[in-house]
Amino acid sequence: MESPPQTPSNPRQVAHPGLRTAVLFANFFLIIMALYHLKPASRSLVLEALGSESLPYIWIASAVSLFLLISLYHRILDRYSRLQVVLGSCVVFILSLVLIRVLLIFPGKLVPIVFYVFVDILGVVLVEQFWSLTNSIYSTAEGKRWYGMVGTGGLVGGMAGGGAAALIINYTPLQTPDLLLVAALIIGIIYALTRMMARFRLYVVEPRPSISTAESKNGWRALSHNRYLLLIAAALLLAQLVSPLVEYQYLRIVESLYPDREARTAILSLFFSLMNAVSIFVNVLVTPLVLRYFGVLAGLLVQPLALATTSYGFVLQPTLWPAATMKISDRGLSYSINRASKELLYIPVDPVIMYRAKAWIDMFGYRIFKVFGSMLIIVLTQWTAIATGYADLSWVIISGCVVWILVLINLHREYRLLSHPVTPEAAR
């Protein structure tokens, strides 16, 4: 693996945080822009090759692949610096995208499956690497000031990436498989930008330990002995459980309405652009007002209430736009107001315990519950006759949202007790 330029060990003495933030904004913008060229392509190709019935099985394969990748990835992190791993990952992803594009010339079912799983892995790895490296170069005070701006770069990148992919499909000779080469070009720019940041002392890494498997096990112990953390995990994982059901219904509608591959890729790209635009609007205008005037519980309740409402709308009218609003209520709000509200929940928790708990939730909990959600779809739609129509799964989503809301109400009680503990004097 090629060694990056040698730079001083203290980044906070060599670059103004505002300048670093501008470059990090651009970096995260490009990462998510590349991802949203690949997401519509991967979904469209799988629907063409295997149909929507295959999606739950592919999601399970993706989760298992990420499980297996975790231990290998952390062995690499133990051996190389984070900067070397970022640069090496970019090279591997570029070469893989070119290879997959060549293999897509030949008809078959295996390559679209591999590509779909590969896109999931690419998204997890590039985003995790970005935040890991970003966390290592900002002080806590700087992070509180600049992280919102950096994170917005991803939302803008998603909006731009989906819009650009739709324009490419609709107005150029390029087709769905060619979006892989466009994404490879964008990742090449990320590679060059990362090297430039290191060379000009904008992106310098202080050594920090990676999250190991042992630490993730400690995270489960931290969760199991703490009612408050268990409630946080339950709320987050219930969202992850219902998300595959929403995705499945949305993609089934898209599959039925857009049998042509290029038209399907274009509509998926436009939808992703719209979803990120909604996330930006909510993040910038709605989230600060809700959290300021109504508090954390209101911010947490927005997503399950919106998702339950839009799911019922889909029951009444199982067409594209109700499905799209349901999907936006799920992912669009998850990337905006839900994320901001969730981070506030961790403030009363001891930092060490919080770190371990988040490690378990991020590394294992999310993927385990996505597998559960996928298996639930298989049981309801393919192994039984319980859910036979487009809208039948919406009743399961609504039921999940009701449980989710009850968990949030209990969680908020615990949050208030931890944030404003009753002293013996006050109790008298």
Secondary structure, DSSP 8 states (H G I E B T S, - for coil): --------S-GGGTS-HHHHHHHHHHHHHHHHHHHHHHHHHHHHHHHHHT-GGGHHHHHHHHHHHHHHHHHHHHHHHHHS-HHHHHHHHHHHHHHHHHHHHHHTTS--SHHHHHHHHHHHHHHHHHHHHHHHHHHHHS-HHHHHHHHHHHHHHHHHHHHHHHHHHHHHHHHSS--GGGHHHHHHHHHHHHHHHHHHHHHTTSS---------HHHHHHHHHHHHT-HHHHHHHHHHHHHHHHHHHHHHHHHHHHHHH--SHHHHHHHHHHHHHHHHHHHHHIIIIIHHHHHHHT-HHHHHHHHHHHHHHHHHHHHH--SHHHHHHHHIIIIIHHTTHHHHHHHHHTTTS-HHHHHHHHHHIIIIIHHHHHHHHHHHHHIIIIISSS--STTHHHHHHHHHHHHHHHHHHHHHHHHHHHHS---HHHH-
